[in-house]
């Protein structure tokens, strides 16, 4: 078996009787799971090509996901995807893409079709429809909230916000959180409010390929094997997983942050830490982060934690591209099964001899592209993990730093 079996399914409520609710009717917005579950219709036979993007490769101090997206090009010679003739072809319809390899089915994307764009090539000798799709983050970003919230841990805050927008309970994987957030008024989008909770925690918040709103608190980041232990080794020597391309990120001063200020509440409570040695060497390079925390102690530990990672320049890799046809048996499980937040190892043998370059990295974004003839490639956006410090412990001093606390 050289390739996995791809399945692309689109919600087709016209195949059943009864009224079908849609986004905006007051029902679940998560991935349009209104009136229970979508009525999946297999449209794989009409797929000409597709691409998927999830996560974010932004090199910010604290990672946060962008809205995931997918683009599917359907053959429309039979007008099955024609807005004018098919009642199922409407914006907001759920869609999912999955792949089965070696009897294991992997979710690749689940979201909604934001736009059906017809194209008539060759002077109308050909007909296709491009389905532009988004995951649930895009829907959360449009849901505006105005409500009061009590003091609670970050995970509880995210659950509360999910309840306010009727996000399906079946599409959640939300940790409790460690840090506590003060009571407040939510007057922003659901996604912005959820992101504030995730950033305050130093957690990971995203919509997973199976459509689940996922929040990993910082306990998970330091206890789960997939983040603490490398899950795969990609390299250019025997016994290592093959890669097609590496993008190195030069060690420069642009990413250095040797003074970190955490603004931790609406009263402008601030905690600042600086690294004297780094300041002497590179000059002051400061960063301010707005979070929402109940106490200065957590904010202080947070600032120190970030300082350990960014006080000095680092050489790392920005992305790695894998073409699974180069080694189908070993590479398909990697490109289909790796998750945001997974730790991997990269080994590079540069020309000129000497020691190999070895780095560990976290997967921060995933991009799949499948074109005619099944020319598949996957790119993982990366963030360096080789200098990731020990547990983020509140009250634990790190490094040669100084602190000033102001209210």
C-alpha atoms as a printed R data frame, in Angstrom:
    type eleno elety resid chain resno       x      y       z
1   ATOM     1    CA   UNK     A     1   0.000  0.000   0.000
2   ATOM     2    CA   UNK     A     2   1.730  3.145  -1.244
3   ATOM     3    CA   UNK     A     3  -0.856  5.740  -0.248
4   ATOM     4    CA   UNK     A     4  -3.479  6.128   2.475
5   ATOM     5    CA   UNK     A     5  -7.154  6.101   1.680
6   ATOM     6    CA   UNK     A     6  -8.489  9.663   1.782
7   ATOM     7    CA   UNK     A     7 -12.102 10.359   2.747
8   ATOM     8    CA   UNK     A     8 -13.722 13.764   2.270
9   ATOM     9    CA   UNK     A     9 -17.244 14.086   3.638
10  ATOM    10    CA   UNK     A    10 -19.651 17.009   3.485
11  ATOM    11    CA   UNK     A    11 -22.810 17.522   5.481
12  ATOM    12    CA   UNK     A    12 -25.852 16.781   3.293
13  ATOM    13    CA   UNK     A    13 -29.028 17.369   5.330
14  ATOM    14    CA   UNK     A    14 -31.215 17.034   2.233
15  ATOM    15    CA   UNK     A    15 -30.705 13.278   2.436
16  ATOM    16    CA   UNK     A    16 -32.999 13.109   5.469
17  ATOM    17    CA   UNK     A    17 -36.455 14.475   6.218
18  ATOM    18    CA   UNK     A    18 -37.136 17.257   8.671
19  ATOM    19    CA   UNK     A    19 -35.944 20.760   9.447
20  ATOM    20    CA   UNK     A    20 -32.230 21.328   9.724
21  ATOM    21    CA   UNK     A    21 -30.976 24.258  11.801
22  ATOM    22    CA   UNK     A    22 -28.062 26.404  10.641
23  ATOM    23    CA   UNK     A    23 -25.499 28.768  12.157
24  ATOM    24    CA   UNK     A    24 -27.133 31.874  13.510
25  ATOM    25    CA   UNK     A    25 -30.281 30.105  14.641
26  ATOM    26    CA   UNK     A    26 -29.142 29.899  18.242
27  ATOM    27    CA   UNK     A    27 -27.790 26.364  18.088
28  ATOM    28    CA   UNK     A    28 -24.298 24.992  18.534
29  ATOM    29    CA   UNK     A    29 -21.651 26.990  16.663
30  ATOM    30    CA   UNK     A    30 -18.681 24.700  17.327
31  ATOM    31    CA   UNK     A    31 -18.423 23.131  13.898
32  ATOM    32    CA   UNK     A    32 -22.072 23.603  12.988
33  ATOM    33    CA   UNK     A    33 -23.082 20.536  14.955
34  ATOM    34    CA   UNK     A    34 -26.623 21.812  15.072
35  ATOM    35    CA   UNK     A    35 -29.492 19.383  15.508
36  ATOM    36    CA   UNK     A    36 -27.155 16.658  16.696
37  ATOM    37    CA   UNK     A    37 -24.615 15.339  14.201
38  ATOM    38    CA   UNK     A    38 -23.995 16.205  10.553
39  ATOM    39    CA   UNK     A    39 -25.406 13.928   7.885
40  ATOM    40    CA   UNK     A    40 -22.118 12.948   6.286
41  ATOM    41    CA   UNK     A    41 -22.089 12.318   2.551
42  ATOM    42    CA   UNK     A    42 -18.915 10.857   1.044
43  ATOM    43    CA   UNK     A    43 -17.655 13.165  -1.717
44  ATOM    44    CA   UNK     A    44 -14.176 11.686  -2.057
45  ATOM    45    CA   UNK     A    45 -14.690 10.583  -5.649
46  ATOM    46    CA   UNK     A    46 -15.048 14.209  -6.738
47  ATOM    47    CA   UNK     A    47 -11.916 15.549  -5.003
48  ATOM    48    CA   UNK     A    48  -9.185 16.746  -7.352
49  ATOM    49    CA   UNK     A    49  -6.825 18.215  -4.755
50  ATOM    50    CA   UNK     A    50  -6.801 19.678  -1.274
51  ATOM    51    CA   UNK     A    51  -4.631 21.501   1.239
52  ATOM    52    CA   UNK     A    52  -4.855 21.905   5.017
53  ATOM    53    CA   UNK     A    53  -3.251 24.346   7.442
54  ATOM    54    CA   UNK     A    54  -3.428 24.362  11.256
55  ATOM    55    CA   UNK     A    55  -1.619 25.983  14.166
56  ATOM    56    CA   UNK     A    56   0.711 28.941  13.737
57  ATOM    57    CA   UNK     A    57   4.380 29.314  12.862
58  ATOM    58    CA   UNK     A    58   4.613 32.781  14.393
59  ATOM    59    CA   UNK     A    59   7.783 33.040  16.473
60  ATOM    60    CA   UNK     A    60   6.125 34.847  19.378
61  ATOM    61    CA   UNK     A    61   7.205 34.372  22.988
62  ATOM    62    CA   UNK     A    62   3.932 32.637  23.833
63  ATOM    63    CA   UNK     A    63   2.453 30.461  21.099
64  ATOM    64    CA   UNK     A    64  -1.180 30.824  20.064
65  ATOM    65    CA   UNK     A    65  -2.983 29.142  17.195
66  ATOM    66    CA   UNK     A    66  -4.496 30.833  14.179
67  ATOM    67    CA   UNK     A    67  -7.741 29.637  12.643
68  ATOM    68    CA   UNK     A    68  -7.221 26.374  10.800
69  ATOM    69    CA   UNK     A    69  -8.176 26.203   7.149
70  ATOM    70    CA   UNK     A    70  -8.641 23.765   4.298
71  ATOM    71    CA   UNK     A    71  -9.149 24.188   0.567
72  ATOM    72    CA   UNK     A    72 -10.784 21.378  -1.403
73  ATOM    73    CA   UNK     A    73 -11.194 21.427  -5.183
74  ATOM    74    CA   UNK     A    74 -14.207 19.355  -6.263
75  ATOM    75    CA   UNK     A    75 -14.996 18.173  -9.778
76  ATOM    76    CA   UNK     A    76 -18.314 19.802 -10.655
77  ATOM    77    CA   UNK     A    77 -18.975 18.416 -14.123
78  ATOM    78    CA   UNK     A    78 -22.180 16.817 -12.794
79  ATOM    79    CA   UNK     A    79 -23.219 20.031 -10.984
80  ATOM    80    CA   UNK     A    80 -23.313 18.154  -7.676
81  ATOM    81    CA   UNK     A    81 -21.671 21.171  -6.015
82  ATOM    82    CA   UNK     A    82 -23.703 23.821  -7.813
83  ATOM    83    CA   UNK     A    83 -25.350 26.386  -5.528
84  ATOM    84    CA   UNK     A    84 -28.126 26.859  -8.090
85  ATOM    85    CA   UNK     A    85 -29.245 23.236  -8.145
86  ATOM    86    CA   UNK     A    86 -28.203 21.703  -4.802
87  ATOM    87    CA   UNK     A    87 -29.721 22.805  -1.492
88  ATOM    88    CA   UNK     A    88 -26.805 21.300   0.438
89  ATOM    89    CA   UNK     A    89 -24.310 23.664  -1.179
90  ATOM    90    CA   UNK     A    90 -24.554 26.526   1.301
91  ATOM    91    CA   UNK     A    91 -21.970 28.318   3.460
92  ATOM    92    CA   UNK     A    92 -21.638 26.866   6.934
93  ATOM    93    CA   UNK     A    93 -21.905 23.196   5.991
94  ATOM    94    CA   UNK     A    94 -19.657 20.918   8.075
95  ATOM    95    CA   UNK     A    95 -16.834 19.144   6.265
96  ATOM    96    CA   UNK     A    96 -14.219 16.665   7.392
97  ATOM    97    CA   UNK     A    97 -11.121 15.130   5.846
98  ATOM    98    CA   UNK     A    98  -9.665 11.871   7.092
99  ATOM    99    CA   UNK     A    99  -7.005  9.414   6.009
100 ATOM   100    CA   UNK     A   100  -6.721  5.682   6.680
101 ATOM   101    CA   UNK     A   101  -3.316  4.062   6.651
102 ATOM   102    CA   UNK     A   102  -2.509  0.537   7.779
103 ATOM   103    CA   UNK     A   103  -6.028  0.149   9.238
104 ATOM   104    CA   UNK     A   104  -5.686  3.317  11.350
105 ATOM   105    CA   UNK     A   105  -7.932  6.299  10.571
106 ATOM   106    CA   UNK     A   106  -6.485  9.771  11.191
107 ATOM   107    CA   UNK     A   107  -8.495 12.971  11.375
108 ATOM   108    CA   UNK     A   108  -6.878 15.688   9.259
109 ATOM   109    CA   UNK     A   109  -9.459 18.482   9.347
110 ATOM   110    CA   UNK     A   110 -12.941 19.208  10.598
111 ATOM   111    CA   UNK     A   111 -14.680 22.517  10.164
112 ATOM   112    CA   UNK     A   112 -17.173 24.308   7.962
113 ATOM   113    CA   UNK     A   113 -17.246 25.432   4.343
114 ATOM   114    CA   UNK     A   114 -17.057 29.211   4.411
115 ATOM   115    CA   UNK     A   115 -17.400 29.656   0.637
116 ATOM   116    CA   UNK     A   116 -18.195 27.536  -2.399
117 ATOM   117    CA   UNK     A   117 -16.414 29.162  -5.346
118 ATOM   118    CA   UNK     A   118 -17.320 27.844  -8.829
119 ATOM   119    CA   UNK     A   119 -14.734 27.897 -11.588
120 ATOM   120    CA   UNK     A   120 -15.299 27.133 -15.271
121 ATOM   121    CA   UNK     A   121 -12.002 26.441 -16.991
122 ATOM   122    CA   UNK     A   122 -11.260 25.911 -20.655
123 ATOM   123    CA   UNK     A   123 -14.086 28.195 -21.801
124 ATOM   124    CA   UNK     A   124 -16.580 26.210 -19.720
125 ATOM   125    CA   UNK     A   125 -15.272 22.860 -20.927
126 ATOM   126    CA   UNK     A   126 -14.386 22.105 -17.319
127 ATOM   127    CA   UNK     A   127 -16.180 22.831 -14.059
128 ATOM   128    CA   UNK     A   128 -14.861 22.782 -10.500
129 ATOM   129    CA   UNK     A   129 -15.908 24.201  -7.155
130 ATOM   130    CA   UNK     A   130 -13.353 25.339  -4.615
131 ATOM   131    CA   UNK     A   131 -14.541 24.822  -1.045
132 ATOM   132    CA   UNK     A   132 -12.821 27.328   1.251
133 ATOM   133    CA   UNK     A   133 -13.070 25.901   4.758
134 ATOM   134    CA   UNK     A   134 -12.292 27.097   8.291
135 ATOM   135    CA   UNK     A   135 -12.175 25.351  11.624
136 ATOM   136    CA   UNK     A   136 -14.035 26.381  14.772
137 ATOM   137    CA   UNK     A   137 -11.554 29.111  15.708
138 ATOM   138    CA   UNK     A   138 -12.920 31.295  12.926
139 ATOM   139    CA   UNK     A   139 -16.435 30.883  14.310
140 ATOM   140    CA   UNK     A   140 -15.309 31.659  17.863
141 ATOM   141    CA   UNK     A   141 -13.630 34.814  16.577
142 ATOM   142    CA   UNK     A   142 -16.971 36.096  15.284
143 ATOM   143    CA   UNK     A   143 -18.944 35.300  18.453
144 ATOM   144    CA   UNK     A   144 -19.007 38.474  20.567
145 ATOM   145    CA   UNK     A   145 -19.541 38.096  24.311
146 ATOM   146    CA   UNK     A   146 -20.739 40.446  27.005
147 ATOM   147    CA   UNK     A   147 -20.971 38.632  30.321
148 ATOM   148    CA   UNK     A   148 -19.516 38.493  33.809
149 ATOM   149    CA   UNK     A   149 -17.199 35.698  34.900
150 ATOM   150    CA   UNK     A   150 -16.148 34.738  38.441
151 ATOM   151    CA   UNK     A   151 -12.628 34.092  39.696
152 ATOM   152    CA   UNK     A   152 -11.675 30.670  38.383
153 ATOM   153    CA   UNK     A   153  -8.881 28.593  36.904
154 ATOM   154    CA   UNK     A   154  -8.002 29.030  33.255
155 ATOM   155    CA   UNK     A   155  -9.543 25.774  32.039
156 ATOM   156    CA   UNK     A   156 -12.786 26.495  33.850
157 ATOM   157    CA   UNK     A   157 -12.846 29.922  32.212
158 ATOM   158    CA   UNK     A   158 -12.484 28.377  28.762
159 ATOM   159    CA   UNK     A   159 -15.257 25.887  29.480
160 ATOM   160    CA   UNK     A   160 -17.513 28.691  30.681
161 ATOM   161    CA   UNK     A   161 -16.870 30.662  27.504
162 ATOM   162    CA   UNK     A   162 -17.523 27.551  25.404
163 ATOM   163    CA   UNK     A   163 -20.869 27.158  27.166
164 ATOM   164    CA   UNK     A   164 -21.773 30.777  26.430
165 ATOM   165    CA   UNK     A   165 -21.427 30.173  22.686
166 ATOM   166    CA   UNK     A   166 -23.045 26.710  22.807
167 ATOM   167    CA   UNK     A   167 -19.912 24.856  21.737
168 ATOM   168    CA   UNK     A   168 -20.790 21.167  21.530
169 ATOM   169    CA   UNK     A   169 -19.749 19.266  24.707
170 ATOM   170    CA   UNK     A   170 -18.820 16.348  22.451
171 ATOM   171    CA   UNK     A   171 -16.171 18.480  20.772
172 ATOM   172    CA   UNK     A   172 -14.102 19.500  23.787
173 ATOM   173    CA   UNK     A   173 -10.841 18.353  25.333
174 ATOM   174    CA   UNK     A   174 -10.157 21.008  27.960
175 ATOM   175    CA   UNK     A   175  -7.774 20.662  30.923
176 ATOM   176    CA   UNK     A   176  -8.654 22.298  34.237
177 ATOM   177    CA   UNK     A   177  -5.764 24.757  34.230
178 ATOM   178    CA   UNK     A   178  -3.329 25.650  37.011
179 ATOM   179    CA   UNK     A   179  -3.365 29.459  37.170
180 ATOM   180    CA   UNK     A   180  -6.335 31.407  38.527
181 ATOM   181    CA   UNK     A   181  -7.948 34.315  36.713
182 ATOM   182    CA   UNK     A   182  -9.753 37.157  38.486
183 ATOM   183    CA   UNK     A   183 -13.442 37.851  38.093
184 ATOM   184    CA   UNK     A   184 -14.194 40.129  35.192
185 ATOM   185    CA   UNK     A   185 -16.384 41.242  32.334
186 ATOM   186    CA   UNK     A   186 -16.058 39.533  28.964
187 ATOM   187    CA   UNK     A   187 -16.580 42.121  26.224
188 ATOM   188    CA   UNK     A   188 -14.549 40.642  23.391
189 ATOM   189    CA   UNK     A   189 -14.912 37.726  21.005
190 ATOM   190    CA   UNK     A   190 -15.095 34.249  22.479
191 ATOM   191    CA   UNK     A   191 -11.769 33.370  20.870
192 ATOM   192    CA   UNK     A   192  -9.967 36.451  22.239
193 ATOM   193    CA   UNK     A   193 -11.258 35.696  25.736
194 ATOM   194    CA   UNK     A   194 -10.237 32.051  25.455
195 ATOM   195    CA   UNK     A   195  -6.806 33.025  24.172
196 ATOM   196    CA   UNK     A   196  -6.301 35.346  27.130
197 ATOM   197    CA   UNK     A   197  -6.970 32.391  29.430
198 ATOM   198    CA   UNK     A   198  -4.541 30.169  27.508
199 ATOM   199    CA   UNK     A   199  -1.790 32.801  27.455
200 ATOM   200    CA   UNK     A   200  -2.301 33.492  31.162
201 ATOM   201    CA   UNK     A   201  -1.738 29.789  31.791
202 ATOM   202    CA   UNK     A   202   1.154 29.362  29.334
203 ATOM   203    CA   UNK     A   203  -0.988 26.648  27.811
204 ATOM   204    CA   UNK     A   204  -1.907 25.539  24.306
205 ATOM   205    CA   UNK     A   205  -5.328 26.293  22.828
206 ATOM   206    CA   UNK     A   206  -6.415 25.149  19.382
207 ATOM   207    CA   UNK     A   207  -9.053 23.209  17.470
208 ATOM   208    CA   UNK     A   208  -7.756 19.702  16.825
209 ATOM   209    CA   UNK     A   209  -8.137 17.916  13.454
210 ATOM   210    CA   UNK     A   210 -11.136 16.021  14.828
211 ATOM   211    CA   UNK     A   211 -12.892 19.337  15.552
212 ATOM   212    CA   UNK     A   212 -12.372 19.319  19.316
213 ATOM   213    CA   UNK     A   213 -11.684 22.580  21.111
214 ATOM   214    CA   UNK     A   214  -8.459 21.594  22.857
215 ATOM   215    CA   UNK     A   215  -6.758 23.240  25.833
216 ATOM   216    CA   UNK     A   216  -3.570 21.798  27.285
217 ATOM   217    CA   UNK     A   217  -2.637 23.469  30.546
218 ATOM   218    CA   UNK     A   218   0.977 23.772  31.622
219 ATOM   219    CA   UNK     A   219   0.783 20.626  33.744
220 ATOM   220    CA   UNK     A   220   0.149 18.709  30.529
221 ATOM   221    CA   UNK     A   221   3.110 20.392  28.850
222 ATOM   222    CA   UNK     A   222   5.420 19.015  31.531
223 ATOM   223    CA   UNK     A   223   3.816 15.620  32.120
224 ATOM   224    CA   UNK     A   224   2.621 14.285  28.764
225 ATOM   225    CA   UNK     A   225   5.160 12.135  26.950
226 ATOM   226    CA   UNK     A   226   4.441 13.648  23.549
227 ATOM   227    CA   UNK     A   227   5.791 16.999  24.713
228 ATOM   228    CA   UNK     A   228   8.475 15.867  27.130
229 ATOM   229    CA   UNK     A   229   9.960 13.065  25.033
230 ATOM   230    CA   UNK     A   230  10.876 13.192  21.357
231 ATOM   231    CA   UNK     A   231   8.325 11.260  19.306
232 ATOM   232    CA   UNK     A   232  10.375 10.928  16.124
233 ATOM   233    CA   UNK     A   233  13.891 11.547  14.810
234 ATOM   234    CA   UNK     A   234  14.288 13.047  11.355
235 ATOM   235    CA   UNK     A   235  17.748 13.032   9.830
236 ATOM   236    CA   UNK     A   236  19.966 12.350   6.850
237 ATOM   237    CA   UNK     A   237  21.638  9.147   8.000
238 ATOM   238    CA   UNK     A   238  20.627  5.485   8.113
239 ATOM   239    CA   UNK     A   239  17.906  4.652  10.605
240 ATOM   240    CA   UNK     A   240  16.528  8.206  10.691
241 ATOM   241    CA   UNK     A   241  13.256  9.359   9.168
242 ATOM   242    CA   UNK     A   242  13.786 11.062   5.830
243 ATOM   243    CA   UNK     A   243  12.940 14.693   5.255
244 ATOM   244    CA   UNK     A   244  12.752 16.654   2.010
245 ATOM   245    CA   UNK     A   245  13.684 20.112   3.230
246 ATOM   246    CA   UNK     A   246  14.811 21.959   6.350
247 ATOM   247    CA   UNK     A   247  14.473 25.666   6.958
248 ATOM   248    CA   UNK     A   248  17.120 26.871   9.420
249 ATOM   249    CA   UNK     A   249  16.534 30.028  11.431
250 ATOM   250    CA   UNK     A   250  19.689 32.042  11.922
251 ATOM   251    CA   UNK     A   251  20.948 32.878  15.395
252 ATOM   252    CA   UNK     A   252  20.459 36.639  15.514
253 ATOM   253    CA   UNK     A   253  19.411 39.270  17.987
254 ATOM   254    CA   UNK     A   254  15.845 39.734  16.750
255 ATOM   255    CA   UNK     A   255  14.415 37.044  19.048
256 ATOM   256    CA   UNK     A   256  16.362 38.101  22.163
257 ATOM   257    CA   UNK     A   257  14.262 39.269  25.104
258 ATOM   258    CA   UNK     A   258  16.322 40.041  28.196
259 ATOM   259    CA   UNK     A   259  13.724 42.087  30.029
260 ATOM   260    CA   UNK     A   260  10.246 40.617  30.392
261 ATOM   261    CA   UNK     A   261   7.334 42.499  31.931
262 ATOM   262    CA   UNK     A   262   4.088 40.740  32.772
263 ATOM   263    CA   UNK     A   263   1.055 42.998  33.178
264 ATOM   264    CA   UNK     A   264  -1.109 40.627  35.128
265 ATOM   265    CA   UNK     A   265  -4.378 42.428  35.912
266 ATOM   266    CA   UNK     A   266  -6.624 45.284  34.838
267 ATOM   267    CA   UNK     A   267  -5.215 47.471  37.632
268 ATOM   268    CA   UNK     A   268  -1.893 47.491  35.760
269 ATOM   269    CA   UNK     A   269  -0.136 45.226  38.253
270 ATOM   270    CA   UNK     A   270   3.272 44.504  36.740
271 ATOM   271    CA   UNK     A   271   6.185 42.175  37.350
272 ATOM   272    CA   UNK     A   272   9.493 42.671  35.521
273 ATOM   273    CA   UNK     A   273  12.540 40.479  35.315
274 ATOM   274    CA   UNK     A   274  15.759 41.182  33.450
275 ATOM   275    CA   UNK     A   275  18.940 39.230  32.738
276 ATOM   276    CA   UNK     A   276  21.910 41.442  33.556
277 ATOM   277    CA   UNK     A   277  24.474 39.455  31.586
278 ATOM   278    CA   UNK     A   278  22.326 39.438  28.469
279 ATOM   279    CA   UNK     A   279  21.620 43.163  28.787
280 ATOM   280    CA   UNK     A   280  25.346 43.872  29.028
281 ATOM   281    CA   UNK     A   281  26.069 41.753  25.969
282 ATOM   282    CA   UNK     A   282  23.143 42.611  23.691
283 ATOM   283    CA   UNK     A   283  21.627 45.765  25.130
284 ATOM   284    CA   UNK     A   284  18.117 46.026  26.537
285 ATOM   285    CA   UNK     A   285  15.600 44.071  24.496
286 ATOM   286    CA   UNK     A   286  12.319 44.094  26.296
287 ATOM   287    CA   UNK     A   287   8.909 42.495  25.873
288 ATOM   288    CA   UNK     A   288   5.610 43.169  27.637
289 ATOM   289    CA   UNK     A   289   2.913 40.514  27.917
290 ATOM   290    CA   UNK     A   290  -0.664 41.170  29.002
291 ATOM   291    CA   UNK     A   291  -2.267 38.334  30.956
292 ATOM   292    CA   UNK     A   292  -5.011 37.984  33.569
293 ATOM   293    CA   UNK     A   293  -3.890 36.485  36.883
294 ATOM   294    CA   UNK     A   294  -4.986 36.795  40.485
295 ATOM   295    CA   UNK     A   295  -1.504 37.043  42.026
296 ATOM   296    CA   UNK     A   296   1.888 38.582  41.393
297 ATOM   297    CA   UNK     A   297   3.761 35.418  42.390
298 ATOM   298    CA   UNK     A   298   2.526 33.484  39.377
299 ATOM   299    CA   UNK     A   299   3.257 36.471  37.154
300 ATOM   300    CA   UNK     A   300   6.796 36.704  38.539
301 ATOM   301    CA   UNK     A   301   7.503 33.035  37.874
302 ATOM   302    CA   UNK     A   302   6.017 33.413  34.409
303 ATOM   303    CA   UNK     A   303   8.350 36.290  33.567
304 ATOM   304    CA   UNK     A   304  11.399 34.393  34.844
305 ATOM   305    CA   UNK     A   305  10.359 31.330  32.907
306 ATOM   306    CA   UNK     A   306  10.187 33.270  29.639
307 ATOM   307    CA   UNK     A   307  13.520 34.921  30.379
308 ATOM   308    CA   UNK     A   308  15.302 31.553  30.551
309 ATOM   309    CA   UNK     A   309  14.240 30.878  26.952
310 ATOM   310    CA   UNK     A   310  14.847 34.207  25.258
311 ATOM   311    CA   UNK     A   311  17.751 35.956  27.013
312 ATOM   312    CA   UNK     A   312  20.301 34.651  24.478
313 ATOM   313    CA   UNK     A   313  20.234 33.934  20.723
314 ATOM   314    CA   UNK     A   314  19.507 30.384  19.620
315 ATOM   315    CA   UNK     A   315  20.096 28.489  16.393
316 ATOM   316    CA   UNK     A   316  17.046 26.475  15.458
317 ATOM   317    CA   UNK     A   317  14.949 25.200  12.570
318 ATOM   318    CA   UNK     A   318  11.806 27.011  11.479
319 ATOM   319    CA   UNK     A   319  10.196 24.167   9.547
320 ATOM   320    CA   UNK     A   320  10.683 20.690   8.149
321 ATOM   321    CA   UNK     A   321   9.012 19.333   5.008
322 ATOM   322    CA   UNK     A   322   8.313 15.636   4.523
323 ATOM   323    CA   UNK     A   323   7.350 13.843   1.303
324 ATOM   324    CA   UNK     A   324   5.946 10.484   2.465
325 ATOM   325    CA   UNK     A   325   6.434  8.693  -0.854
326 ATOM   326    CA   UNK     A   326  10.167  8.671  -0.051
327 ATOM   327    CA   UNK     A   327   9.527  6.051   2.648
328 ATOM   328    CA   UNK     A   328   5.802  5.250   2.824
329 ATOM   329    CA   UNK     A   329   5.945  2.653   5.585
330 ATOM   330    CA   UNK     A   330   7.689  4.934   8.054
331 ATOM   331    CA   UNK     A   331   6.621  8.414   6.939
332 ATOM   332    CA   UNK     A   332   2.855  8.121   6.500
333 ATOM   333    CA   UNK     A   333   2.260  7.515  10.245
334 ATOM   334    CA   UNK     A   334   4.378 10.594  10.947
335 ATOM   335    CA   UNK     A   335   2.702 13.041   8.574
336 ATOM   336    CA   UNK     A   336  -0.775 11.797   9.498
337 ATOM   337    CA   UNK     A   337  -0.313 11.219  13.206
338 ATOM   338    CA   UNK     A   338   1.855 14.020  14.577
339 ATOM   339    CA   UNK     A   339  -0.008 16.645  16.632
340 ATOM   340    CA   UNK     A   340   0.466 20.259  17.553
341 ATOM   341    CA   UNK     A   341   2.755 20.335  20.573
342 ATOM   342    CA   UNK     A   342   4.562 17.071  19.758
343 ATOM   343    CA   UNK     A   343   8.311 17.070  20.321
344 ATOM   344    CA   UNK     A   344  10.557 15.792  17.531
345 ATOM   345    CA   UNK     A   345  14.319 15.555  16.962
346 ATOM   346    CA   UNK     A   346  16.133 16.848  13.882
347 ATOM   347    CA   UNK     A   347  19.657 15.779  12.929
348 ATOM   348    CA   UNK     A   348  21.602 17.477  10.176
349 ATOM   349    CA   UNK     A   349  25.006 16.536   8.770
350 ATOM   350    CA   UNK     A   350  26.360 19.750   7.226
351 ATOM   351    CA   UNK     A   351  29.124 19.716   4.623
352 ATOM   352    CA   UNK     A   352  32.634 20.309   5.916
353 ATOM   353    CA   UNK     A   353  32.680 17.593   8.561
354 ATOM   354    CA   UNK     A   354  32.617 18.051  12.297
355 ATOM   355    CA   UNK     A   355  29.793 17.486  14.726
356 ATOM   356    CA   UNK     A   356  26.250 17.039  13.483
357 ATOM   357    CA   UNK     A   357  23.649 19.665  14.297
358 ATOM   358    CA   UNK     A   358  21.022 18.147  16.576
359 ATOM   359    CA   UNK     A   359  17.953 20.058  17.762
360 ATOM   360    CA   UNK     A   360  14.700 19.156  19.444
361 ATOM   361    CA   UNK     A   361  11.627 21.109  18.434
362 ATOM   362    CA   UNK     A   362   7.915 21.412  19.106
363 ATOM   363    CA   UNK     A   363   5.468 21.178  16.223
364 ATOM   364    CA   UNK     A   364   3.632 24.508  16.093
365 ATOM   365    CA   UNK     A   365   1.914 24.269  12.711
366 ATOM   366    CA   UNK     A   366   0.953 21.552  10.237
367 ATOM   367    CA   UNK     A   367   0.388 22.030   6.508
368 ATOM   368    CA   UNK     A   368  -0.693 19.239   4.165
369 ATOM   369    CA   UNK     A   369  -0.868 19.532   0.386
370 ATOM   370    CA   UNK     A   370  -2.209 16.805  -1.923
371 ATOM   371    CA   UNK     A   371  -2.294 17.475  -5.657
372 ATOM   372    CA   UNK     A   372  -3.269 15.381  -8.704
373 ATOM   373    CA   UNK     A   373  -1.318 12.140  -8.878
374 ATOM   374    CA   UNK     A   374  -1.176 12.065  -5.088
375 ATOM   375    CA   UNK     A   375   1.886 14.269  -4.847
376 ATOM   376    CA   UNK     A   376   1.672 14.768  -1.081
377 ATOM   377    CA   UNK     A   377   3.869 16.908   1.134
378 ATOM   378    CA   UNK     A   378   3.595 17.905   4.783
379 ATOM   379    CA   UNK     A   379   5.366 20.797   6.460
380 ATOM   380    CA   UNK     A   380   5.726 21.121  10.219
381 ATOM   381    CA   UNK     A   381   6.355 24.618  11.541
382 ATOM   382    CA   UNK     A   382   8.711 24.367  14.510
383 ATOM   383    CA   UNK     A   383   9.736 26.091  17.729
384 ATOM   384    CA   UNK     A   384  12.995 25.168  19.396
385 ATOM   385    CA   UNK     A   385  12.693 22.884  22.442
386 ATOM   386    CA   UNK     A   386  16.317 22.039  23.140
387 ATOM   387    CA   UNK     A   387  16.639 24.765  25.768
388 ATOM   388    CA   UNK     A   388  13.157 24.328  27.203
389 ATOM   389    CA   UNK     A   389  13.674 24.621  30.977
390 ATOM   390    CA   UNK     A   390  12.447 22.521  33.832
391 ATOM   391    CA   UNK     A   391   8.952 22.818  35.242
392 ATOM   392    CA   UNK     A   392   7.338 26.264  35.413
393 ATOM   393    CA   UNK     A   393   7.216 26.385  39.234
394 ATOM   394    CA   UNK     A   394   5.560 29.324  40.934
395 ATOM   395    CA   UNK     A   395   8.051 30.907  43.316
396 ATOM   396    CA   UNK     A   396  11.058 29.136  41.789
397 ATOM   397    CA   UNK     A   397  13.937 31.535  41.061
398 ATOM   398    CA   UNK     A   398  15.690 31.069  37.744
399 ATOM   399    CA   UNK     A   399  18.959 32.572  36.592
400 ATOM   400    CA   UNK     A   400  20.758 35.812  37.366
401 ATOM   401    CA   UNK     A   401  17.854 38.200  37.369
402 ATOM   402    CA   UNK     A   402  16.255 41.007  39.313
403 ATOM   403    CA   UNK     A   403  12.619 41.756  39.950
404 ATOM   404    CA   UNK     A   404  10.553 44.856  40.474
405 ATOM   405    CA   UNK     A   405   6.882 44.652  41.308
406 ATOM   406    CA   UNK     A   406   4.563 47.608  40.915
407 ATOM   407    CA   UNK     A   407   0.849 48.287  41.203
